[in-house]
């Protein structure tokens, strides 16, 4: 998330480890109560993306009501350029909170820039068909990567059902390209302060995700169900030889 505080730290790590996948989580919302950010560009250059307090909007709904595609395109390019200027070797693009799927114009911009920079873009087709079916026809299925099945935990899952949710998701994966999103962090004082009054995707949530993916049970379940792991770098090499 290029506009966020502490970006230089992860950028330095990414530069030192080009063997890993490094994607830009294109950022147009700033959802936390006290931990905020604006764009890479100044507010005068992307006025439709900035709220009255000088930060990005807190919700997808506010973003959708106010954002203009031309400002989104400028900010995407600025985020890519800043990441590459810090020495990051990029493998893909996705977007924070699904904002980029808010309109046909933004979907077009997202796909266009991905092709221009030779970066695969995440298109979660199962989520689009379920939550915004009217947008499916704007997906360029011939030139972008279609994630057939996109899985993410959601607020209604009780903490004691966390492992069960992910276990069932893995056991029920269908042939095709699947992506399971995990939000990883420690349930530390720092993370609690960042996510205060926001239990959804908050500190405890992220610790549960971390505990799950670092468990032997998770690794064994992948093997038992014949899940073949690939990277976005692998996809990039296939798409842009």
C-alpha positions as CSV (number, residue, x, y, z in Angstrom):
1,X,0.0,0.0,0.0
2,X,2.2,2.7,-1.4
3,X,0.5,5.8,0.1
4,X,0.6,4.5,3.7
5,X,3.0,5.4,6.5
6,X,6.1,3.1,6.8
7,X,6.1,2.4,3.1
8,X,9.9,2.9,2.9
9,X,10.5,0.1,5.3
10,X,8.7,-2.6,3.3
11,X,10.0,-1.1,0.1
12,X,13.6,-1.5,1.3
13,X,12.8,-5.1,2.2
14,X,11.2,-5.8,-1.2
15,X,14.2,-4.3,-3.0
16,X,16.5,-6.7,-1.1
17,X,14.2,-9.7,-1.8
18,X,13.2,-9.6,-5.5
19,X,12.6,-13.3,-5.5
20,X,9.3,-12.8,-3.7
21,X,6.0,-11.7,-5.1
22,X,5.5,-7.9,-4.7
23,X,2.2,-6.5,-5.9
24,X,0.7,-3.1,-5.3
25,X,-2.4,-3.1,-3.3
26,X,-3.8,-0.1,-5.1
27,X,-5.1,2.2,-2.4
28,X,-8.0,4.7,-2.6
29,X,-9.6,4.3,0.9
30,X,-8.3,5.0,4.4
31,X,-10.6,3.1,6.7
32,X,-9.0,3.3,10.1
33,X,-10.1,5.8,12.8
34,X,-6.8,7.4,13.7
35,X,-4.2,5.9,11.3
36,X,-4.9,7.8,8.1
37,X,-3.3,8.6,4.7
38,X,-3.9,10.6,1.5
39,X,-2.7,9.9,-2.0
40,X,0.8,9.7,-3.4
41,X,-0.3,12.7,-5.5
42,X,-1.3,16.0,-3.9
43,X,-5.0,16.6,-3.2
44,X,-5.1,19.3,-5.9
45,X,-4.2,16.7,-8.5
46,X,-6.8,14.0,-7.3
47,X,-9.5,16.1,-5.6
48,X,-12.3,13.5,-6.1
49,X,-10.3,11.0,-4.0
50,X,-9.8,13.2,-0.9
51,X,-12.3,14.0,1.8
52,X,-12.9,17.3,3.6
53,X,-10.2,16.4,6.2
54,X,-7.5,15.8,3.6
55,X,-7.5,12.0,3.7
56,X,-8.8,9.3,1.4
57,X,-12.4,8.3,2.1
58,X,-13.0,5.8,4.8
59,X,-15.5,3.6,3.0
60,X,-16.0,2.0,-0.5
61,X,-19.4,3.7,-0.6
62,X,-17.9,7.2,-0.2
63,X,-15.3,6.4,-2.7
64,X,-17.8,5.2,-5.2
65,X,-20.0,8.3,-4.8
66,X,-17.1,10.8,-5.3
67,X,-14.2,9.3,-7.2
68,X,-13.6,10.1,-10.8
69,X,-11.9,7.6,-13.1
70,X,-9.4,10.2,-14.4
71,X,-8.2,10.8,-10.8
72,X,-8.0,7.1,-10.1
73,X,-5.9,6.6,-13.2
74,X,-3.5,9.3,-12.1
75,X,-3.1,7.9,-8.6
76,X,-2.6,4.3,-9.9
77,X,0.2,5.5,-12.1
78,X,1.8,7.5,-9.3
79,X,1.6,4.5,-6.9
80,X,3.3,2.3,-9.5
81,X,6.0,4.9,-10.3
82,X,6.7,5.4,-6.6
83,X,7.1,1.7,-6.0
84,X,9.4,1.2,-8.9
85,X,11.4,4.3,-8.0
86,X,12.1,2.6,-4.6
87,X,13.5,-0.4,-6.5
88,X,10.6,-2.8,-6.1
89,X,10.3,-5.4,-8.8
90,X,6.5,-5.7,-9.3
91,X,4.7,-8.9,-10.2
92,X,1.0,-7.8,-10.1
93,X,-1.7,-5.4,-9.1
94,X,-4.8,-5.8,-6.9
95,X,-6.8,-3.2,-5.0
96,X,-7.7,-2.3,-1.4
97,X,-11.2,-3.1,-0.4
98,X,-12.3,-3.8,-4.0
99,X,-12.7,-0.1,-4.8
100,X,-11.5,-0.4,-8.4
101,X,-14.5,-2.5,-9.3
102,X,-16.9,0.4,-8.5
103,X,-17.6,1.4,-12.1
104,X,-17.0,0.2,-15.7
105,X,-14.7,3.2,-16.2
106,X,-12.5,2.2,-13.3
107,X,-12.4,-1.4,-14.3
108,X,-11.2,-0.3,-17.7
109,X,-8.5,1.9,-16.3
110,X,-7.3,-1.0,-14.0
111,X,-7.1,-3.4,-16.9
112,X,-5.5,-0.9,-19.3
113,X,-2.7,0.0,-16.9
114,X,-2.0,-3.6,-16.0
115,X,-1.4,-4.4,-19.7
116,X,0.6,-1.3,-20.2
117,X,3.0,-2.1,-17.3
118,X,2.9,-5.9,-18.0
119,X,1.4,-6.5,-14.6
120,X,-1.4,-9.1,-14.1
121,X,-4.4,-7.7,-12.3
122,X,-6.6,-9.5,-9.8
123,X,-10.1,-10.0,-11.2
124,X,-12.2,-12.1,-8.6
125,X,-14.9,-13.3,-10.9
126,X,-16.9,-15.2,-8.3
127,X,-17.2,-12.1,-6.2
128,X,-18.1,-9.9,-9.1
129,X,-20.9,-12.3,-10.2
130,X,-22.2,-12.5,-6.7
131,X,-21.9,-8.8,-5.6
132,X,-21.9,-6.8,-8.8
133,X,-23.0,-9.0,-11.7
134,X,-23.6,-5.9,-13.9
135,X,-19.8,-5.4,-13.9
136,X,-18.9,-8.8,-15.3
137,X,-19.4,-7.8,-18.9
138,X,-16.6,-5.1,-18.5
139,X,-14.0,-7.7,-17.7
140,X,-11.6,-8.3,-20.6
141,X,-11.5,-12.1,-20.2
142,X,-9.0,-12.5,-23.0
143,X,-6.2,-10.3,-21.6
144,X,-6.5,-10.4,-17.8
145,X,-6.1,-13.1,-15.2
146,X,-9.4,-14.4,-14.0
147,X,-9.4,-15.7,-10.5
148,X,-12.1,-18.3,-10.7
149,X,-12.6,-18.6,-6.9
150,X,-11.6,-15.8,-4.5
151,X,-11.9,-16.6,-0.8
152,X,-11.7,-14.2,2.1
153,X,-12.9,-14.5,5.7
154,X,-15.9,-12.2,6.6
155,X,-17.2,-10.6,9.8
156,X,-19.9,-13.1,10.4
157,X,-17.4,-15.9,11.1
158,X,-17.1,-16.5,14.8
159,X,-13.5,-16.7,16.1
160,X,-13.9,-20.3,17.2
161,X,-15.0,-21.2,13.7
162,X,-12.0,-19.5,12.0
163,X,-10.1,-22.8,11.3
164,X,-13.3,-24.5,10.2
165,X,-14.0,-21.8,7.6
166,X,-10.6,-22.0,6.0
167,X,-10.4,-25.8,6.2
168,X,-13.8,-26.0,4.4
169,X,-12.7,-23.4,1.8
170,X,-9.6,-25.5,0.9
171,X,-11.5,-28.8,0.9
172,X,-14.1,-27.3,-1.5
173,X,-11.7,-25.7,-4.0
174,X,-12.6,-26.4,-7.6
175,X,-10.1,-26.9,-10.5
176,X,-8.9,-23.5,-11.8
177,X,-7.2,-20.5,-10.4
178,X,-8.1,-19.9,-6.7
179,X,-6.9,-17.2,-4.4
180,X,-7.3,-17.2,-0.6
181,X,-6.6,-13.8,1.0
182,X,-5.1,-13.7,4.4
183,X,-4.6,-10.5,6.5
184,X,-1.5,-11.2,8.6
185,X,-0.3,-9.3,11.7
186,X,0.3,-9.7,15.4
187,X,-2.3,-8.9,17.9
188,X,0.1,-6.3,19.4
189,X,-0.4,-2.9,21.0
190,X,0.6,-1.2,17.8
191,X,-2.0,-3.2,15.7
192,X,-4.7,-2.7,18.3
193,X,-4.0,1.1,18.2
194,X,-4.2,1.1,14.4
195,X,-7.5,-0.8,14.3
196,X,-9.2,0.6,17.3
197,X,-13.0,0.5,17.2
198,X,-12.7,-1.6,14.0
199,X,-12.9,-5.3,14.9
200,X,-13.5,-6.4,11.3
201,X,-10.0,-7.0,9.9
202,X,-8.6,-5.8,13.2
203,X,-5.7,-7.0,15.3
204,X,-7.3,-10.2,16.7
205,X,-8.6,-11.1,13.2
206,X,-5.1,-10.8,11.7
207,X,-3.5,-12.8,14.5
208,X,-6.0,-15.6,13.8
209,X,-5.1,-15.6,10.1
210,X,-1.4,-15.6,11.0
211,X,-1.8,-18.6,13.4
212,X,-3.7,-20.5,10.7
213,X,-1.3,-20.1,7.8
214,X,1.8,-20.9,10.0
215,X,0.2,-24.1,11.3
216,X,1.3,-27.6,10.2
217,X,-2.4,-28.4,9.7
218,X,-2.8,-25.8,7.0
219,X,0.3,-27.1,5.1
220,X,-0.9,-30.7,5.4
221,X,-4.4,-29.8,4.2
222,X,-3.0,-28.2,1.0
223,X,-1.1,-31.4,0.3
224,X,-4.1,-33.7,1.1
225,X,-6.3,-31.8,-1.3
226,X,-3.9,-31.5,-4.2
227,X,-3.6,-27.8,-4.1
228,X,-0.7,-26.6,-6.3
229,X,0.7,-23.3,-5.2
230,X,1.8,-20.8,-7.7
231,X,2.9,-17.1,-7.5
232,X,1.8,-14.0,-9.3
233,X,5.4,-14.0,-10.7
234,X,4.6,-17.3,-12.4
235,X,1.4,-15.8,-13.9
236,X,3.3,-12.7,-15.0
237,X,5.9,-14.9,-16.9
238,X,3.1,-16.7,-18.7
239,X,1.2,-13.6,-19.6
240,X,4.1,-11.4,-20.6
241,X,6.8,-13.7,-22.0
